[in-house]
Every structure is written in C-alpha cells, then in structure tokens.
Amino acid sequence: FVFWKGSQRYVPPARARELVHSLPAFVVPVGVFVDEPIDEVKKVVEFVGLGAVQLHGREDPMSINGLTCRVLKAIGEPGSDLLQEALQWAGDVTLLIDNMDAKQRGGTGKLADWSMARAIAEKRRVVLAGGLTPDNVAEALIHVKPYGVDVSSGVEQPGRPGHKDRARMKAFM
C-alpha cells in the first residue's frame, strides 16, 4: 500500500485498513513511505495493521529505531554508489534495489543495476525492483538471485498507473 501522497498509486490509510482486514492471514501487508517522519509511519503501521514498511525516501539508518515491524529500505538514488548505500544499513533491514527517480521515487519502469544488485545479494537479503515485467523477471531471477522481487508498473495496464492488469500479473507469476 503506497502511503505517499505524491504517488499516483496512493491509498488512504482508512481504505488500506479495510483491505488489510480482508486479506488471508498468510499475506504480509506492506506500507510504502517516502520521507515520512517515523512517528507517523508507526501510527499508520498500527492503524492499518501492517507487517512491514518499505522506505523509499532519503531516510537515515538511525531513523528507523523503534519500528517493530520488518523494514525494507529502497536504495538506488540516481548517481549513488549502491554498495556504499547498502553498507549503511543493518543486516536485519532488507534492501530493495531499485532505479529510483528523484521525483517519482519508484514505479518508473526503469531497470535497476542488476550487476550491483547481484553483488549485494551475495552478501545479504535483497529484493529486486526497477523495471521488472513478465518478459524479464525470469532473467532477473537467474542473474541477480534476489530473496524476492517487487513489481508495480510492470504489471499495470498501459497508461494507467495503479491499475493492475490480470493477464500481466499472471504472466509475471
């Protein structure tokens, strides 16, 4: 659930809470945040019933202290050193390797750096994002060997951000 109001995929916390309550118990709901104060993140986690947060902004490794749920930290700022970014985060934080955009943050459809993602995945838990589609996800899994993958725009209806396409989702899986 994207809780960043700057996204075309934004979901209000009240609606997300309704959806979370309808999910099967084995599904872990994840909230996506961009530069939100951690106290606000905690409030949304509690209110909605999230099992994990995905931080997609310029958060500081010390800023996540006090979060009681799992944390995924997106890295891949344009011009950044992915390996250097990865080393800043504690081992219990799952890194989400993306090709982030300074304005959109994620969901751009641009490929992440698979070679660097693989180097990091050899050392710690990594979720690969960035430009994944039904056409390239198998190749990405073989090349990077991530713990998991994250997809958004790659399974959406063309020209309709936030509107998932069943056939593309099925093909991706």
Secondary structure, DSSP 8 states (H G I E B T S, - for coil): -B--TTSTTB--HHHHHHHHHTS-TT---EEEESS--HHHHHHHHHHHT-SEEEE-S---GGGGTT--SEEEEEE--TT--HHHHHHTS-TTSEEEE---BTTTBS-------HHHHHHHHTTS-EEE-SS--TTTHHHHHHHH--SEE--SGGGB-TT-TT-B-HHHHHHH-
